Amino acid sequence: MDDVQIVEQREAEGISRRSFYVGAIYGLWGIITAALGLPAIFYLFLPPKVKQENNWVEIGDVTKLSPNTPMEMTFRRNRVDGWKILSEKSTAWVVKQADNQVVAFGPQCTHLGCAYHWEEGKNEFLCPCHSSLFAIDGKVVSGPAPRPLDRFETKVQGSKLLIGELHQSEPTA
């Protein structure tokens, strides 16, 4: 038998060596595509499961606050960014009012987001960048700030002060 007859005999029997290798290559290609493609599809089209965590963060003891004397308090808050959980350091200006109500203001001026501070001699919050002045209740006294200071949600449990989300204040007319 010559070589041509052998090849013709194999093709007549069913599968040739060439078609076997092509089928094996396509099979491996499919397995690799599925192994790489399925996780990518899940990543792109299925959102991460966000745990509903307690949004309240303990920032300090209210017994250490003097009435009508603002105090800057530092705290850490976790923030979910996609699949990462970031721990961020932030501050709040906390004022214990005469009726023992506690108010916590966001740390940025409502004009351009600069950091402000408490001026003891003037009894006002001062933004040194653009000279915005805010009263102890967060209302605009003067300057280019278009609205009062933003406020955190607050609640007191025992002697611990907890703050929640920061809410943007409404512009005053």
Secondary structure, 3 states (H helix, E strand, C coil): CCHHHHHHHHHHHCCCHHHHHHHHHHHHHHHHHHHHHHHHHHHHHCCCCCCCCCCCEEEEEHHHCCECCCEEEEEEEEEEECCEEEEEEEEEEEEECCCCCEEEECCECCCCCCECEEECCCCEEEECCCCEEECCCCCEEECCCCCCCCEEEEEEECCEEEEEEEECCCCCC
